[in-house]
């Protein structure tokens, strides 16, 4: 697995000294160049999803390995106050599935509460930089 960067969505976190993803990456693999984020060493990615979850523009996704997705789908996330919206895209960039999961760090969720919703949708596109 590795991080895929959508350069059309990435704004390099504007005027911040360091990008959100670059700040949180435990491998120090993401850096800003010419106003956009770049991946230093794809093979060094720990697949921790920290950068994917912290990006406010959904500009990052993780390519899923063949063991999880034989079609090599890409998984992105968007954190909201009370939930995390996970989205899965096919290799052509079309949204094929999304799940809303409660954000357990923002609110107390009772143990065993599986309040989430998954839907299939073909109406969105993820024009990833490849």
Secondary structure, DSSP 8 states (H G I E B T S, - for coil): --EEE-TTT--TTTT-SS-HHHHH-TT--EEEETTEEEES-GGG-----HHHHH-TT--EEEE--TTT-TT--EEEEEE-SSEEEEEEE-TTSBEEEEEEEE-TTTS---TT---EEEE---S-B-----
